[in-house]
Amino acid sequence: MDYRRIYVQAIVLNGHHVLMVRPLGGVWALPGGDVEEGETPEDAVRRTVAAQTGADVRVTRHLSREKRNESLHRMVLTFLAEPTSLKFDPVTRRGTSELDWRSLRSEELRETIYEKHLSGKERQ
């Protein structure tokens, strides 16, 4: 598989909350990024989440694959991941992005994250 045009993103859960990142002046999104040459998608998830949030995560399962023909990325892979340290707190991290645990019960995230990627999958 040609990984050069694949984007990966992680759903990192803490109860009913998901870790989200917002670059300065940007919008809230799942942490993620491009898969680099010679890297597996799972390795890319670990690398990009650590770079964006400071959290070390363990990838627990692949949730979805979305093909895109019109975008820079031909495919977006979404993974479920969990922080490997219970001491991780995005509020205490300093950087160029804002981090927060956002509620999956909010109308916006219920539709864009829970129903699209998690509905019935997070506990399997």
N, C-alpha and C positions, 0 to 999 in steps of 0.2 A: 504494500500500500504506500502511496506517495503521501508522506506526512507533511510536506512543505506547505500545503494550503489548508491545513486542518487547525481549527481553533478548539481548545478544550476549556471547559468551565466546571466549577465544582459547587455542589450544594453541600455546605458544611452546616450540619444541624446541631442545635442546642435546644432540646425539647421542641417547642413549636416555633422556634426562631431560627432564621437562616442568616449566615454571615454574608454581609453585603459590603461592597466597596464603592466609593464615589470619589473619582478624581476631582481636584479643585475645579469648580465651575462645571462639573459634569453631572451625570445622572447615576442613580444607584444601579448596580449591576452585580452579578455573581463574579467572584474572583476567577480569573483565567487568562489565557493567552495562547500564542502560537506554539505549535509543536515544532521543535527544532530538528534539523537533520540528524539522524541517528538516535533519536529519542523516542521512547514509547509514549503514547498518550498519557498513561498513568504517571510516568516520570515527569511529563510536562505539567500535569496537574499539581504534583508535589512542588515542583520548582516555581511555577507561577503563583500559587497560593502563598508560598513562603515569601516570595519577592514582594507581593502586593500587601500582605497582611502581617507578615512576621510569624505566622502559625505554621507549625509542622503538622501535616495531615497524613492520614492513612486512607488510601482509596479503598472503599469497601465494595463498590459495584458500579458497573456501567448502567446508566439509566436510559439514555436516548441518543439517537443519531439524527441529525437534521441536515439534509442535503440542500445546498444553495448553489444556484447557477449564476446569479447576478452579482454575487458578492466577491470580495477579495478572498474570502475563505470558501472553499468548495464544500466543506463539511464542518458542522459544529457537534462535538461530542460532549455530553453532559454526564458527570460522574457524581456519585454520592461519596462523601469523604467525612472523616471525623478527626477532630484535633487529637494529637497524640499526647497532649499535655492538658490536664484539667485546669491548670493555672492560667491558660491563655485568656486574655481579656482585651478585645479590640479597643476599648475606651482608653486604655493606658498606653497604647502604641502611638508613637509620633512619626509623622511622615508626610508625604505629599498628597496622600489620599485620606479621606475620612472613612472610618470603619464603624459598623454597627451591627448588632443582632436585630434583625427586622422580623416582625411577626408574620408568620405564614397565614394567620387569620385575617390579615388586612385584605381588603377586596382586591387590590392590585396584585399582591403576591399570591393570593389564593388561585387566581386565574393564570398568571404567567409562570409560576413555579410549581405550586402544589398540583394543580390539575394537569398541567402539561407534562411534568416529569415524575411526580411522586405518588400520585393517587394509587394506592394499593401496592406500591413498590418498596417503600422505605423500610418495611419490616420483614421483607422476604429474605 
